[in-house]
Amino acid sequence: MKVLVVGGGGREHALVWKLAQSPKIAKMWCAPGNAGICLERLSSNGEPVECVAIGAKDLPAMLDFAKENQPDLTVVAPDDPLALGIVDLFEKNGFRAWGPNQKAARFEASKAFSQDFMLRHGIPTSASGTFGDPDEAKAFAASLNGRCAVKADGLALGKGVLLTTSIEESDGAIQKIMVDKAFGDAGDDVVIQELLEGMEVSLHAFCDGKTAKLFPTSQDHKRVLDNDEGLNTGGMGTYSPAPFLNDEQLATVGSAIIDPWLKGCAEEEIDFKGILYPGIMLTDSGPKVLEFNARFGDPETQVYLPRLENDLVDLFEASIDGRLSDVELNWSNKTAVCVVMASGGYPESYPKGKVISGLDEANALQDTVVFHAGTKQDGDSIVTNGGRVLGVTAWRDTLTEARDAAYEAVSRISFEGAHFRRDIAAKAL
């Protein structure tokens, strides 16, 4: 079969890497892809994955490419094209596409919609309000003593959330998002939530409109600096499994959150086929949802897929066809750790075009893969081309071994200004 993957970051490299292992795939494209994705080869025939210079949000060009090349399956990974309705567009034109349709993608595209949905269907979450007026937003934040999460309502590359612990900070965050437009139109409205305290974990579930299959736990590291300090990012590293929920507790969390979510989707005629990715805070009063995402996490994908033993093609097709109830997800007992190497200055302004060395040496290590995120080919060199540049991932029998292996691989790689956290998985150790 022929497969088209939409996107070009670290999550997409992990998806391509895993899909390339399927004996069912004879041809694969990735649009736009990156320098690492272009180096992947299919296990079925040794053919390279072809990167296509089409932006993930350029839906007309993406459809023209599909009409010309006739992929049997299109996998849509990023949030933006999902929110724009790429799945609806492809299905209307007779192409099989995996990912939530535009109506279902609202769980991520609008934090206000998502928050209201949780309240309507009794899904445990924080006290919150949605505001289009900065003064009203500041008054609500003040009622929480400034201890809140201030979130741009729309999509902001995972960075539109500012955590505050005082009224002065909350006022500044609202000013930055709503007035200064730090995240553009995504900040026309804001959702303000009480600041929940506890251990944060990432959950993922394959969904087919009727059934949800939970993944094991993982834990992301959102802040840019060690000890969870500094600005929020798209994610500086992750590991799986996280030790804060055993299998029984994970099932309990699923019944408290996923079951009412599925029931609510049915009542509101939302046909969600794809990945639901809720961020969860384990509070003293039980698990609560911080937010819903409607796609694979990044960098969570980079630790999930090395542990997944199923053929990913089978799971995507079961999700599209409503057959997930017949499928078991199989996971290895290994622990995986991903350390993100970012450009100096990220998540604010950063340079591009810095030559990266040591990639081959790192990839040569056992059970280790360097997933590319913000990279491109420049002549004979691979150079930086984004804020998060690489997701250096290793999997081993124990968390300590996996963490040491990931940092050993990181030590082989260098580029000017490279920045990474040195405490990934420390909470579990």
WOHU-V273459 format. One record per residue. RES is the residue in one small letter. NEAR is the number of other C-alpha atoms within 8 Angstrom. D_CENTER is the distance of its C-alpha to the mean C-alpha in Angstrom with 2 decimals. Layout:
# WOHU-V273459
res=RES near=NEAR d_center=D_CENTER
res=RES near=NEAR d_center=D_CENTER
This chain:
# WOHU-V273459
res=m near=9 d_center=26.19
res=k near=11 d_center=24.43
res=v near=13 d_center=20.64
res=l near=12 d_center=18.83
res=v near=14 d_center=15.13
res=v near=15 d_center=13.92
res=g near=14 d_center=11.90
res=g near=14 d_center=12.58
res=g near=11 d_center=10.04
res=g near=15 d_center=9.26
res=r near=16 d_center=6.80
res=e near=13 d_center=9.80
res=h near=16 d_center=12.28
res=a near=12 d_center=11.28
res=l near=10 d_center=11.59
res=v near=12 d_center=14.82
res=w near=10 d_center=16.09
res=k near=11 d_center=15.90
res=l near=11 d_center=17.29
res=a near=14 d_center=20.00
res=q near=10 d_center=21.36
res=s near=13 d_center=22.32
res=p near=8 d_center=26.07
res=k near=7 d_center=25.65
res=i near=13 d_center=24.17
res=a near=11 d_center=26.88
res=k near=10 d_center=25.16
res=m near=14 d_center=21.64
res=w near=11 d_center=20.54
res=c near=16 d_center=17.36
res=a near=15 d_center=17.44
res=p near=13 d_center=17.36
res=g near=16 d_center=16.11
res=n near=16 d_center=16.96
res=a near=11 d_center=19.72
res=g near=10 d_center=18.25
res=i near=14 d_center=17.32
res=c near=11 d_center=20.93
res=l near=8 d_center=22.27
res=e near=11 d_center=20.95
res=r near=9 d_center=23.72
res=l near=16 d_center=24.07
res=s near=10 d_center=25.68
res=s near=11 d_center=27.87
res=n near=6 d_center=29.80
res=g near=7 d_center=28.61
res=e near=9 d_center=27.70
res=p near=10 d_center=25.18
res=v near=14 d_center=21.96
res=e near=8 d_center=22.93
res=c near=12 d_center=20.87
res=v near=9 d_center=21.88
res=a near=7 d_center=22.12
res=i near=9 d_center=20.71
res=g near=8 d_center=18.14
res=a near=14 d_center=15.22
res=k near=7 d_center=16.81
res=d near=8 d_center=20.28
res=l near=9 d_center=20.71
res=p near=6 d_center=24.49
res=a near=8 d_center=24.29
res=m near=10 d_center=21.59
res=l near=10 d_center=23.95
res=d near=8 d_center=26.94
res=f near=8 d_center=25.38
res=a near=10 d_center=24.74
res=k near=7 d_center=28.31
res=e near=6 d_center=29.69
res=n near=6 d_center=27.84
res=q near=8 d_center=27.35
res=p near=11 d_center=24.16
res=d near=9 d_center=24.41
res=l near=12 d_center=20.68
res=t near=13 d_center=18.00
res=v near=11 d_center=14.32
res=v near=13 d_center=12.27
res=a near=12 d_center=8.64
res=p near=10 d_center=7.95
res=d near=12 d_center=8.67
res=d near=10 d_center=12.03
res=p near=12 d_center=13.95
res=l near=15 d_center=13.08
res=a near=12 d_center=14.50
res=l near=8 d_center=17.36
res=g near=10 d_center=18.29
res=i near=12 d_center=17.91
res=v near=14 d_center=18.01
res=d near=9 d_center=21.16
res=l near=9 d_center=22.66
res=f near=12 d_center=22.28
res=e near=10 d_center=23.61
res=k near=7 d_center=26.46
res=n near=6 d_center=27.43
res=g near=6 d_center=27.49
res=f near=13 d_center=24.33
res=r near=9 d_center=22.11
res=a near=12 d_center=18.50
res=w near=15 d_center=15.60
res=g near=13 d_center=13.16
res=p near=15 d_center=14.23
res=n near=15 d_center=17.19
res=q near=13 d_center=17.64
res=k near=7 d_center=19.11
res=a near=11 d_center=16.38
res=a near=13 d_center=13.61
res=r near=13 d_center=15.49
res=f near=12 d_center=13.73
res=e near=14 d_center=11.05
res=a near=12 d_center=13.45
res=s near=11 d_center=16.02
res=k near=16 d_center=15.67
res=a near=10 d_center=19.44
res=f near=9 d_center=19.36
res=s near=13 d_center=16.87
res=q near=10 d_center=19.04
res=d near=8 d_center=22.20
res=f near=9 d_center=21.05
res=m near=12 d_center=20.54
res=l near=10 d_center=23.98
res=r near=7 d_center=25.59
res=h near=9 d_center=24.58
res=g near=7 d_center=25.05
res=i near=13 d_center=21.50
res=p near=11 d_center=21.77
res=t near=9 d_center=20.25
res=s near=11 d_center=21.74
res=a near=6 d_center=24.62
res=s near=9 d_center=23.52
res=g near=8 d_center=24.85
res=t near=10 d_center=23.90
res=f near=10 d_center=26.05
res=g near=9 d_center=27.06
res=d near=7 d_center=29.80
res=p near=11 d_center=29.21
res=d near=6 d_center=32.32
res=e near=9 d_center=31.38
res=a near=14 d_center=27.94
res=k near=11 d_center=29.72
res=a near=8 d_center=32.20
res=f near=10 d_center=29.63
res=a near=15 d_center=27.83
res=a near=10 d_center=31.33
res=s near=7 d_center=31.96
res=l near=9 d_center=29.16
res=n near=9 d_center=30.91
res=g near=15 d_center=28.04
res=r near=14 d_center=25.82
res=c near=15 d_center=22.78
res=a near=12 d_center=19.27
res=v near=15 d_center=19.80
res=k near=12 d_center=17.00
res=a near=17 d_center=17.27
res=d near=14 d_center=17.36
res=g near=12 d_center=15.62
res=l near=13 d_center=12.53
res=a near=9 d_center=12.61
res=l near=6 d_center=9.73
res=g near=8 d_center=8.42
res=k near=9 d_center=11.97
res=g near=11 d_center=14.17
res=v near=10 d_center=14.88
res=l near=10 d_center=18.10
res=l near=10 d_center=19.50
res=t near=14 d_center=23.29
res=t near=10 d_center=26.15
res=s near=9 d_center=29.18
res=i near=12 d_center=30.53
res=e near=7 d_center=30.92
res=e near=10 d_center=27.25
res=s near=18 d_center=26.15
res=d near=11 d_center=28.66
res=g near=8 d_center=27.34
res=a near=11 d_center=23.69
res=i near=14 d_center=24.89
res=q near=10 d_center=27.09
res=k near=10 d_center=24.36
res=i near=16 d_center=22.02
res=m near=13 d_center=24.76
res=v near=8 d_center=27.68
res=d near=7 d_center=26.59
res=k near=11 d_center=23.64
res=a near=8 d_center=21.35
res=f near=10 d_center=18.45
res=g near=8 d_center=20.89
res=d near=7 d_center=21.37
res=a near=11 d_center=18.14
res=g near=15 d_center=20.42
res=d near=12 d_center=23.38
res=d near=13 d_center=22.70
res=v near=17 d_center=21.21
res=v near=14 d_center=20.26
res=i near=14 d_center=21.82
res=q near=11 d_center=21.20
res=e near=11 d_center=23.31
res=l near=10 d_center=21.87
res=l near=8 d_center=21.24
res=e near=7 d_center=22.27
res=g near=8 d_center=21.33
res=m near=8 d_center=18.80
res=e near=9 d_center=15.11
res=v near=13 d_center=13.05
res=s near=13 d_center=9.77
res=l near=13 d_center=10.81
res=h near=13 d_center=9.72
res=a near=11 d_center=12.44
res=f near=14 d_center=13.61
res=c near=15 d_center=15.73
res=d near=17 d_center=18.73
res=g near=10 d_center=20.24
res=k near=8 d_center=22.44
res=t near=10 d_center=20.88
res=a near=11 d_center=17.73
res=k near=9 d_center=17.24
res=l near=9 d_center=15.53
res=f near=9 d_center=13.82
res=p near=9 d_center=15.18
res=t near=14 d_center=13.90
res=s near=13 d_center=11.74
res=q near=14 d_center=11.82
res=d near=13 d_center=9.78
res=h near=11 d_center=12.15
res=k near=11 d_center=11.51
res=r near=13 d_center=15.06
res=v near=16 d_center=16.22
res=l near=10 d_center=19.34
res=d near=9 d_center=20.59
res=n near=5 d_center=21.49
res=d near=9 d_center=18.71
res=e near=8 d_center=20.69
res=g near=7 d_center=20.15
res=l near=9 d_center=17.78
res=n near=12 d_center=14.23
res=t near=11 d_center=11.69
res=g near=9 d_center=8.07
res=g near=14 d_center=8.53
res=m near=18 d_center=11.68
res=g near=15 d_center=11.44
res=t near=17 d_center=11.03
res=y near=16 d_center=13.33
res=s near=13 d_center=14.12
res=p near=10 d_center=16.19
res=a near=11 d_center=16.67
res=p near=7 d_center=20.37
res=f near=6 d_center=20.34
res=l near=9 d_center=20.46
res=n near=7 d_center=22.77
res=d near=6 d_center=22.68
res=e near=7 d_center=25.03
res=q near=8 d_center=23.14
res=l near=11 d_center=19.84
res=a near=8 d_center=21.91
res=t near=8 d_center=23.35
res=v near=10 d_center=20.09
res=g near=10 d_center=19.18
res=s near=9 d_center=22.56
res=a near=10 d_center=22.31
res=i near=11 d_center=19.01
res=i near=10 d_center=18.14
res=d near=9 d_center=21.81
res=p near=12 d_center=22.62
res=w near=11 d_center=19.46
res=l near=12 d_center=20.63
res=k near=8 d_center=24.15
res=g near=10 d_center=23.20
res=c near=11 d_center=21.47
res=a near=10 d_center=24.71
res=e near=7 d_center=26.90
res=e near=6 d_center=25.23
res=e near=6 d_center=25.01
res=i near=10 d_center=21.26
res=d near=11 d_center=20.59
res=f near=11 d_center=16.93
res=k near=14 d_center=16.16
res=g near=15 d_center=12.66
res=i near=13 d_center=9.86
res=l near=13 d_center=10.19
res=y near=14 d_center=7.83
res=p near=12 d_center=10.31
res=g near=13 d_center=10.53
res=i near=13 d_center=14.11
res=m near=14 d_center=16.97
res=l near=12 d_center=19.81
res=t near=11 d_center=22.76
res=d near=5 d_center=26.47
res=s near=4 d_center=26.78
res=g near=6 d_center=24.05
res=p near=10 d_center=20.29
res=k near=12 d_center=19.01
res=v near=14 d_center=15.88
res=l near=10 d_center=14.51
res=e near=11 d_center=12.39
res=f near=13 d_center=10.86
res=n near=12 d_center=7.72
res=a near=15 d_center=8.73
res=r near=12 d_center=6.25
res=f near=13 d_center=4.45
res=g near=9 d_center=1.84
res=d near=10 d_center=3.30
res=p near=16 d_center=6.04
res=e near=15 d_center=6.26
res=t near=12 d_center=6.82
res=q near=15 d_center=9.48
res=v near=15 d_center=11.34
res=y near=10 d_center=11.20
res=l near=10 d_center=12.60
res=p near=10 d_center=15.51
res=r near=12 d_center=16.53
res=l near=10 d_center=16.41
res=e near=9 d_center=19.98
res=n near=9 d_center=19.87
res=d near=9 d_center=20.13
res=l near=9 d_center=16.84
res=v near=9 d_center=19.12
res=d near=8 d_center=20.90
res=l near=11 d_center=17.90
res=f near=10 d_center=16.80
res=e near=9 d_center=20.47
res=a near=12 d_center=21.06
res=s near=15 d_center=18.26
res=i near=12 d_center=19.88
res=d near=7 d_center=23.35
res=g near=11 d_center=23.02
res=r near=10 d_center=23.98
res=l near=15 d_center=21.35
res=s near=7 d_center=24.16
res=d near=5 d_center=25.88
res=v near=8 d_center=23.09
res=e near=6 d_center=22.44
res=l near=9 d_center=19.29
res=n near=7 d_center=20.69
res=w near=8 d_center=19.22
res=s near=7 d_center=21.02
res=n near=6 d_center=22.37
res=k near=9 d_center=21.01
res=t near=14 d_center=18.84
res=a near=18 d_center=16.11
res=v near=18 d_center=15.28
res=c near=16 d_center=13.13
res=v near=16 d_center=14.58
res=v near=15 d_center=13.22
res=m near=14 d_center=16.24
res=a near=13 d_center=16.19
res=s near=16 d_center=18.96
res=g near=10 d_center=21.64
res=g near=8 d_center=21.31
res=y near=11 d_center=17.52
res=p near=11 d_center=16.10
res=e near=5 d_center=19.39
res=s near=6 d_center=21.47
res=y near=10 d_center=21.50
res=p near=8 d_center=23.53
res=k near=9 d_center=22.62
res=g near=7 d_center=24.66
res=k near=9 d_center=25.09
res=v near=10 d_center=26.13
res=i near=12 d_center=24.10
res=s near=7 d_center=26.36
res=g near=9 d_center=26.11
res=l near=10 d_center=23.34
res=d near=6 d_center=25.78
res=e near=10 d_center=27.04
res=a near=14 d_center=23.67
res=n near=11 d_center=22.74
res=a near=7 d_center=26.21
res=l near=8 d_center=25.57
res=q near=5 d_center=25.48
res=d near=7 d_center=22.23
res=t near=15 d_center=20.26
res=v near=9 d_center=17.97
res=v near=11 d_center=16.99
res=f near=13 d_center=13.86
res=h near=15 d_center=14.39
res=a near=15 d_center=12.15
res=g near=14 d_center=14.76
res=t near=15 d_center=17.90
res=k near=10 d_center=20.77
res=q near=10 d_center=24.13
res=d near=7 d_center=27.12
res=g near=5 d_center=30.32
res=d near=5 d_center=30.40
res=s near=8 d_center=27.70
res=i near=12 d_center=23.93
res=v near=13 d_center=23.08
res=t near=14 d_center=20.32
res=n near=10 d_center=18.87
res=g near=10 d_center=16.10
res=g near=10 d_center=15.09
res=r near=13 d_center=12.77
res=v near=15 d_center=15.01
res=l near=14 d_center=14.43
res=g near=17 d_center=12.55
res=v near=15 d_center=15.72
res=t near=15 d_center=15.40
res=a near=14 d_center=18.35
res=w near=13 d_center=19.25
res=r near=11 d_center=22.61
res=d near=9 d_center=24.70
res=t near=8 d_center=24.12
res=l near=12 d_center=21.59
res=t near=7 d_center=24.15
res=e near=9 d_center=24.68
res=a near=15 d_center=21.04
res=r near=13 d_center=20.55
res=d near=8 d_center=23.82
res=a near=11 d_center=22.98
res=a near=15 d_center=19.70
res=y near=9 d_center=21.71
res=e near=8 d_center=24.57
res=a near=14 d_center=22.51
res=v near=11 d_center=21.34
res=s near=7 d_center=25.07
res=r near=10 d_center=25.89
res=i near=12 d_center=23.77
res=s near=9 d_center=24.87
res=f near=9 d_center=24.60
res=e near=7 d_center=26.23
res=g near=6 d_center=24.51
res=a near=10 d_center=21.80
res=h near=8 d_center=20.18
res=f near=10 d_center=18.25
res=r near=12 d_center=18.34
res=r near=5 d_center=20.97
res=d near=7 d_center=20.14
res=i near=14 d_center=16.94
res=a near=12 d_center=17.76
res=a near=6 d_center=20.98
res=k near=5 d_center=20.65
res=a near=7 d_center=20.94
res=l near=6 d_center=23.88
